[in-house]
Structure formats: C-alpha cells, structure tokens
Amino acid sequence: MGSGSTRPNNADDKMIAAIERGDQGEFKDRKPTRKIDKKLIKEKEARSEEARKKAERLKALRLAAEKEGKTQK
C-alpha cells in the first residue's frame, strides 16, 4: 500500500483526474460552496437575542428573590 500521495487531494486535482478518465459529467465536489441564507441568519440572531434577554430577566428575578429572602431572615 502506498502513502496515497499520488491521489488527487483537492477539488481542482479531482476535476482534472475526472476529465482525464473521461467521466467529466459525473464529477461532484464533496464540499460545494454554501449558499448564505441571510433571512435564516437574521431569524437565528433574533431568537438568540430573545433567549439572552429572557435569561437576563430570569437572573435578575432570581437575584431579587434571593436578596428579598436574605432580608426577611
């Protein structure tokens, strides 16, 4: 077994190797470029911001309850 150094290791090399073999139409890159969905990104940011705000409100409520509990003792 060889070290694999003769195998194509990036998309360009793989495409050239596919062309040389004659199966140009079957070549597919394993990691095609991602399409950026800006709407989805904004929705995720809005959801995470809402979760942060909710966590801050709960923390403030908990701290206030602890403080009130200490003053009643």
C-alpha positions in Angstrom: 0.0 0.0 0.0 1.2 3.4 -0.9 1.0 6.6 1.1 -1.7 8.0 -1.1 0.5 10.8 -2.3 -0.5 10.1 -6.0 -4.2 10.6 -5.3 -5.8 14.0 -6.1 -6.3 15.8 -2.8 -8.2 19.0 -3.8 -11.2 19.8 -5.9 -9.1 21.0 -8.9 -6.9 17.9 -8.9 -10.0 15.7 -8.7 -11.7 17.5 -11.6 -8.6 17.2 -13.8 -8.4 13.5 -12.9 -12.0 13.0 -13.8 -11.6 14.8 -17.1 -8.6 12.6 -17.9 -10.6 9.5 -17.1 -13.4 10.7 -19.4 -16.1 10.9 -16.8 -16.3 14.7 -16.7 -20.1 14.8 -16.2 -20.0 12.7 -13.1 -17.6 14.9 -11.1 -19.1 16.4 -8.0 -17.2 18.3 -5.4 -17.6 16.9 -1.9 -17.9 20.3 -0.2 -19.7 22.7 -2.6 -19.8 26.3 -1.6 -22.5 27.1 0.9 -25.4 29.3 -0.1 -25.8 32.0 2.5 -29.4 32.4 3.7 -29.5 35.9 5.2 -33.1 35.6 6.3 -32.3 32.4 8.3 -29.3 34.0 9.8 -31.3 37.1 10.9 -34.0 34.8 12.4 -31.4 32.8 14.4 -29.9 36.0 15.7 -33.3 37.3 16.7 -34.1 34.0 18.5 -30.7 34.0 20.3 -31.1 37.7 21.3 -34.6 36.9 22.7 -33.2 33.9 24.7 -30.4 36.2 26.1 -33.0 38.8 27.2 -35.1 36.1 28.8 -32.1 34.6 30.6 -31.2 38.1 31.9 -34.7 38.8 33.2 -34.8 35.4 34.9 -31.4 36.0 36.5 -32.5 39.4 37.7 -35.7 37.9 39.1 -33.7 35.2 40.9 -31.2 37.6 42.4 -34.1 39.8 43.6 -35.8 36.8 45.2 -32.5 35.8 46.9 -32.0 39.3 48.2 -35.5 39.5 49.5 -35.1 36.1 51.2 -31.9 37.3 52.9 -33.6 40.5 54.2 -36.5 38.5 55.7 -34.3 36.3 57.8 
